[in-house]
Amino acid sequence: MGCHPLTVITGLTVQDTVGVEEVLPVDADFVIEQARTVLEDMPVQAFKLGVLGSVENIEVIAEIISDYPHIPVIVDPIVASGRGDELASELMLATLREFIIPQATLITPNTMEARRLVASYGDDGEERSMADCATMLLEMGTEYVLITGSHANTPQVVNTLYGAKGVLRADPWERLPGSYHGSGCTLASAAAAALAHGLDMSNAVFEAQGFTWQTLSAAFRPGMGQYIPDRFFWAGPPDRGGG
């Protein structure tokens, strides 16, 4: 999408296309060193956060991004892998709510993640509507919430963008067959890229959805598990089919 990613490693994983077996958090001091080094060298147009690894990492990342209030922060609140492997403890989610979400420009949860994020002690959030979840997340401080419908039991995948004035757009997409490893990561990264290019939030979200759908339509299955989005679909033969 025309951007150069500067990666800060927050965790090492044991994973394949089937699922995530283990996550080893990187030391928080090393996370700081990685981030400060690249931030002092190059101008950054957007922050995109994914698996953060530990409570300590969340705290130091919150400190880092607070020094750059003019840079948009896109948060992919990864609670579990596509198979259901837990990737964030309740304490990590609580720390995310306290330190990261108030600084977020956009968060991109699926329906399950949205309910987990707003769940209070003794309340699993299962009965909350997506509109209620979005309202609560906005009240935590994020500017926008894009709730994706990939986990909803609907004929189409409907992704809904919420802002301070309510629903800003709701985009239906053909529900593709199969299970995908990295679809949410692709969407959040694509939104970050579009915002880095200067698009407004509504157009950035739409462009990111279109790009992500194309990567899933052209997905491939290199192993025995989930399909992998093809982020280079545009470089292949024009008559190439998905899968």
Buried (B, 14 or more C-beta within 10 A) or exposed (E): BEBEEBEBEBBEBEBBBBBBEEBEBBEBEBBBEBBEEEBEEEEEBBBBBBBBBBBBBBBBBBEBBEEEEEBBBBBBBBBBBBBEBEBBEEEBBBBBBBBBBEBBBBBBBBBBBBBBBBBEEEEEBEEBEBEBBBBBBBEBEBBBBBBBBBBBEEEEBBBBBBBEEEEBBEBEBEBBEEBBBBBBBBBBBBBBBBBBBEBEBEBBBBBBBBBBBBBBBBBEBEEEBBBBBBBEBEEEEEEEEBE
